[in-house]
Amino acid sequence: MRTILRVVSLVGSLMVLAGGSSLLSNLSAQPPQGRIPDGIENGTRSVLRGTRPPLAKLGKDVGSVPPETALQSMSIVFNRSAAQEAALQALIAAQQNPASSYYHQWLTPDEFGARFGMADGDLAKAEAWLQEQGFAIDGVSRSRDRITFSGTAGQVETAFGSALHYYRIDGETHFAPSADVSLPAALASVVRDVANLSTMRLKPRYHFISQRLTRCNSCGTLNGVVCIIINYPNTILIAKDLIAAINAFIVF
């Protein structure tokens, strides 16, 4: 199944108009450039800001996760180089331009990875570092921007410089890093996130109920254009078009 890239970028459009098409023509023949130097040293580290879930700051810390606790499906997620990002935005714009030879020429995951993923050598270096920390490699995504691995809570603390703690929030217990994670500087510059180190997940703050709206309780308007109902857990807006489209479901 082909991956459809639907985001239209103004920057990409300008690049195509200014000669970005030549960039696209050359891209397929150019493998990703290596960005990770040889010899990843753990001594020099950089913190990945924002990798501790915000919900952890709201919960009550109830202790450390035992170091032998097994963890599955963790991932290192890589960023794209500046050149790759520029080429991607140019391609997206060209795919949406009927005058372009790239119009609706969608990429498969493998094609996307070959153009915009990590270089083979960089993936090998990152995998080797993870294995040196004791992790087992589970696989590399077809987009070549993610390595999935498994290990223990103790290995996570050693490798990423942040102990995993349990937090109690809204009657539930979850674990998460107790601080933003860190990586060797040689790796940190190409990593966007270390994912799935936490069981905290965002939850919807609304749900649907099937109830036909005949009169707004707040303003008394019959199926008004816009009506604010305040006698529910959260204030909501109901539009006439929304009422017609979804048979007067109330969202709150």
N, C-alpha and C positions, 0 to 999 in steps of 0.2 A: 504493500500500500504506500502510495507516494505521499510524502510530507508536503503539505501546501502552506507556503509562506504567504500570509495575507496582509502583513503590516506594511503600510506604505510610508516611506520615510522621505521627508522633505530634503534632508541631507543627501540621501541616496539619489533622489531625482536630480538634484543639482549636479551630482557627480556624473550621472549618465550624460546630461546635457553638456558637461564640460570635458567630456572625454573619458568618462568612466567605462564606456563600452570596451575600450582597449584593455582596461584592467580586467574586465570579465573575460575577454578573449584569452588572456595569458594565464588566468588563474588556474584553469584546469590542468595546465602543464606544470604547475609549481606546487610541489608538496609543502605542507606546513614547515616553517623554519623552527629549528630547535631553540628553546628558550631557557632550559634548565642546564646550568653548568655541571660539569663533572664534579663528583665528590660533594654530596649533600652533607653539610656539617650541622649537627644538632646544637652546637654551642652558640651559634649566632642565630637568634630567633626574631620573628616578627609576629605581632598580635593581629589576628583577624577580627577587627572591630565588628560588633553586632552579631557574633556567633552564639552568644548566650541568649536564649529565648527571653523576651521581655516578661513573659508570664512567670518565669522563675523569680523575678524580683518581687512579684506580688505574693508568692506563696510562702509558707512557713517551712524553713529548712528543718527536716526531721532526721538528718544524718546521711552519712556517705553510703554509696552503693558498694557492696562487698566487691573487692578487686577481682574475685574469681567469677563474677557474674558474666555469663556469655551474652554477647551482643551481635546481632546479625544486620546485614544490609546497610552498613554505614557506607558513606561515599565521600570521596574527594571530588569536588566539582571545579573544573578549570575555567578560567576566563579566556576570551579570545584576544589575540594581539590586536594592536591598533590597526594594522594593515588588514587583518582578517575581518574586523568589524566594519571597516570602510568598504571592503569588497562585498560583504554580506548586504549592507544597506544599498549598495549600487545594484546588486542582483535583485533584491526585493523590488526596487523601483522599476527595473527593467522587466521583471515578470508581470508587472501591472501596466506596462506601457504597450498598447497595441502596435505601435510603430517599431518596437524592438524585436530582434530575432530571438530574444529570450522570453517573449511574451508567453505566459502560461507553461513555461518549460520548468516544471517542478522537479525538485531533487528527491531522490530516495534517501533514507537515513544514511546509507553507506556513502552515497555521493556527497551528502552534506558533511559527513565526517572527514572525507578525503580532502575537502576544500577548507573547512572551517574548524576542524578538530585539532587535537594535539599531534605533534610529530611522533613517529614511532619511537625514536630514541628518548623523547621526554616521557612517554608513557612507560617505557622500560625502566627509566631512572626512578620514577615515582613508585612503580610497583616494587622495585628492589628496596627502596627506602621503607615502604610499608612492611615488607617481609622482614627486614632487619629489626623492626619494632615488634615482631612476633605475630603480625596479622596474617590471615589467609586471604589471598586474592580470590574474589568470587567472579569477577568479570569486568570487561570494559564495555561501555555503551557503544552502540553502533554509530552514534554521533561523535564518538571519540573525545568527549569532554567530561567523562565521569568514570572513575574507577570505584567499583563496589568491593567492600572487604568485610571480614568478620574478625572478631577477637574478643577480648575481655575488658571489663571496666578498668582494671589495673593497667592494661596496655594503653588504653585511651589516655589515662592520666599521664603516663610516661611520655607518650608520643606527642600529645597535644597540649601538655602543660596545664590541664584543668581537670580537677577531680569531678566525678559525677556524684551529685547529691540527690536525695529524695526531697520532694517538695509537696506539701499538702495545700491544696487550693480547691475551693468550692466542694469540699467533701471528698475529693479524689486525691490519690497519691501518684505522682509522676516523677521521673528522674530527668535531670538536665545538667549540663556543665555548670559548675559553680562560678565560673568566670569565662570571659572570652577565650577561645582556644588560641594557641600559637603554633607556628610551624617554623622549621628552619628557613632562614631568609631566602635561600636559593629556591625553595618551593613556594613560599608565601606570595611572591610576586606574580605567580601564574595561577593561583588558587582563588576562586571566588567564595567557596564555602566548604565546610566539612559537615555533611548533612547526616541527619538521622542519629545524632547523638542524644536525642531527647525523645521522650514519649509525649511531650506537651503538644497539643494540636489546637488550632483555632476551631471554634464551634460557631455554627450559625446563631445569630441573635434574633431570629424571627422564625415563624412557622406560618403555614397556611391553614385557614379554617374555611369550610364551605358555608357561607352565610350570605344570603342575598341582601344587599344594601338598599333600603327603601328611603331612609331618612337619616341624615347625619345627626348624631346625638349632640354634637357640639354647636353647629350653626343652624340646624333645622332645614338645610337645603335638600331638596329631593334630587338625588343623583347629580349634585352640583359639579361644576367644572373642576374645582379643587376644594377639598374639604379636609380640615384638620380635626382628627379625633383625639382627644386628650385623656379620655377615661379608659385607657388601656396601659399596659406596662410601659410602652414607649410611644411617643408621639409619632403619628404616621400621616402621610399624605395620600389621598385617594384621588386620582384624576378620572375625568369622565371617559377618556379613551381607554384607560385601564379597566374601568368598570365594564365597558362594552366588550373588551377583548377577553376578559377572563371571568365573565359572568358574575361580576361583583364579589370576587373573593376579597376578603379583608386581610391585609398583611400587617402583622404586628410582632 
